[in-house]
Amino acid sequence: MPSESPHEDSAQELLASMTTLRRQARAARQAYWLPLLLFGLLISAAAPLYVESVEPAPLRAGSDGPALTGLGGGFLEKSATLGWYWLAALVGGYLAGLAWYRWHGRRAGVQTPTRAYVVAGIAGTLVGLALPIVLEFLLFNTSAPVSGGTSWLTGPLLGLANRGMLPHLVIAVGLAVLAHLERSRRLWVVVGLYTVVLVAVNAWFQVSDLQPGDLTRFSFMLAALLPAPILLIGGGLALAAAKKQHNR
C-alpha cells in the first residue's frame, strides 16, 4: 500500500495544528464563570425579600403596585421592593457581564462577542416588566375560547411571575444565549440543569392542591433559592477549570 506523500502529511499536520489552535483560542476566550457566580449570588442576596411576615395563604390576591414592580411577584408581601431589586440586579448584572468580557478579551487576546447576550438580557428584563400585565389580560379579560386556548401557557407563566421567579427565567434565557456564543457544552449543561430545577419548582406549585397552612413564611424563599446552587456550583467549577487552563 503506498505511503502518504510529504504534501499530504504536511496538510494533515497543518489541519491538526489549526484545530488545536482553534480549540485553545476558544478555551482562552471563555469566561462564563463570572456571570454564573454573579447571578447565583444575586439570587441568594434576594432571599430576605421572599420571606413573609406571616404564613401566606396559598392563593393570595395579586397586589396592585407600580408597573415597574412587575418583576417582584404579585403573591409576595415585598413585591414592590423585590421588583425594584430585580430591575437593578438584572440590568446591572448584564452590563457587568459586558464589561467583564471586554476586560477579559483585552487580557486574553481573544474575546467572545457578547452583544447578543446583553441585548437578550436587557430585552428579557423589559419583557418581564410587562409580561404579568399581558398574562392577566389574556387569562381574565379575553373571550372564553382565547383564555381557554392559552391557559396551558398563561397559567404557569403567571404563577411563576406572581411568585417572583420571572427574573430567574430572564437569567436562563440570557445564559442560554451566552452558551451559544461561547460554544460551550459545559455551560449548556449548567443552563439545562438550572432550567430543569426552575421548571420543576414552579410545576410543583402549579399542580399541588395547596390548602391554608401548607405554605410557611419561607416557602417562597426556598422556591426562589433552589435554582441558585446550580449557578454557584457551575460557576465554581468553571473558575477552577479556567485557573487550571491558565496555569498550563
N, C-alpha and C positions, 0 to 999 in steps of 0.2 A: 504494500500500500504506500503510495507516495507521501512523503512528508510535506508539511505545510511550508510554503515559501517564506523567505525572510520578510517580504512585504506583508503577508498575511499575519505573521507573528507580530510585526510592529503595529498593525492596525488593531489587533486584539489587545495588545498591551496599552495602546492609546485609549481604546474604548474603556478598558478596565480602570485606567488612571482617571479618565473623565468621570466615570461613575463614582469612584472613590472621592474625588474632589467635590462632586455634587452632593454626595451624602454628608461629607464633612461640613460643607457650607450650610446645608440645611440644619444640621445639628448645632452649628455655631450661632445661627440666627434665631433659633427657638428660645424664647424667654417667657413662656406662658406660665411659669411657676408663680410669678408675681401677681397676675390677675386672679389666679386661683386662690392664693393666700389672701389677697386683698378682699375679694368678695366673700370668702369664708369668714374673715374677721368682721366684715360689715354686717353679715347676717347675725353673727354672735353678739355684736355690740348692740343690736336692736332688741335683744331678748327682753330686757326690762320693760320695754314698751308693749310687749304682748301679754304681760301679767295683768290680770284683772283684780280689782279691789275686792270683789265678792265672787262667789261661784256664778258663772254666767248661765243664762238659760240656753238650751240647745239651739233655739232659733230666735235670737234677739233681733228685733227690728233694726234695719239699717239706719244709721244716723245721717241727718241732712247737714253735711258740712260743706265747706267751700269746695269748688270744683277741683282745685289743685290738691286736695287731700284724697283723691280717688285711689291713690296707691296705699292708703292706710287701712282699708278694710272696714266695711260697714258694720260688721258684727263686734268690732273691738271698742273697748272703752276709750282708749287713747288714739283713736283713728286719725284725728287731725294732726297730732304731734308725729305719729308714725308716718303719715303721708308726707309731711314736710321732710322728715328724716330721709325717707327713701328717695324723694325727689333730689335732694342734695347728694345723697350717697351714690345713687346711680349715675347722675351726670358727672359728679366728681370722680367716681371710680373709673368711668370710661375715658375721661380726659387724662386722668393719671396714667392709665394704661397706654394712651397715645404718647405721652411724654416719656414714659419708661421705654417703650420700644424705639423711639428715636434716639434716646441716650444709649441704649444697648447697641443699636445699629452702628452708631459712630464708634463705639468702643470695639465691637467685634469686626467691623468692616463689611458686614452684610446685614441687611435689615428686612424683616418681614413687613410687607405693605399692610398696614393696619387701618387704613382709612375706612374700609368697608366694615370692620369690626366696630369702630367708634360710631359710624353712621347707624349701624344696626342697633347699637345700644341706646343711643340718644333717641332714635325713632321709636324704638320699643318703649322707652320711658314715656314719650309723648302719647303713644297709643294707649299705654296703660292708664294715663290720666283720664282719657275719655271712654275707655272700654266699659267700665261699670255702668256708665250712663246709657250707653248704647245697648248693653245686655239687658238692663232693666226695662228699657223701652221695648225691645223685641219680645221679652218674656211676658210683660204685663200690659202693654199698650198696643198690641197688634191683634189682628184677627186670629181666630182660633186655628185656622189652617197654618198660618205663618208661625205663630207661637208654638203650636204643637209640632210642626215640622222641624223647628230649630231647637227645641228644648233639650235634645240629646247633647247639644254643644253649649247652648247658652246657660243651661242649669249648672253643669260642672264648672264652667268658667266663672260664672257669677259667684258660686260658692267659694272658689279659690280666691277671687278678688275680695269678697266680704271677710275672709279670714286673714287678709293682709299678706297673702302669699303671691300676689301678682308680680311683685318685684323679683321673686325667685324665678318666675317664668322669663322675665326680661333678661335676667342673668344667664339662663340656659340658652336663650336664643343668641345672645352675644358670644358666649363661649363656643357655641356650635359654629358660628361664622369664623371665629378665631381658629378653631380646629381645622377648618377647611383651608384657611390661609396658611397655617403652619404646616399643613400636610402631615399632621401628627396622629398616628393611630393611638398613642397613649392618651393624648388629650381627648380624642373621640371616646375612649373607654370611660374616662372621668365624666365627660358630658353625658354619656349614656347612663351611667350609674346614678348620677345626680338627678337626671330626668326621671328615671325609674322610681327613685325614692320620692320625688316630688309628686308624681302621679299617684303612687301608692298611698301616700299620706292623705291626699285630697279625696281619693276614691273611698278611703275608709270613712271619712266624714259623710260622703255622698250616699253611701249605701247603708250606713248604720242608722238604726231607728233610735235616735238619741232621745232620752227622757230626762226630765228635770233631775239633777243630781248626778247625771252621767259625766258631766264636764266639771273640772275643777278650775281654780284660779289660774293654773299653769298649763291647761290643756292646749290653748292656742300657742303659747310659748314653745312647748315641746314640739308641736307640729311644725312651727317655723324653724326650729333649730335642727331638726332631724337631717335635712339635706346638707347642712354646713360641714360636718366631718368629712364628707366625700371630697369637698373642695380643699379642705385643710390637709387631709392626708395626700390627696393627689398633688397639691402644690408642694408639700414637703418632699415627696418622692422625686418630683421634677427638679426641685432645687438641689437635692443630693446628686441626681444624675448630671445636672449642669456643672456642679463643682467637680465631679469625677472627670467629666469631659475636659474641663479647663485645666486640670492638673496633669493630664496626659502629656 
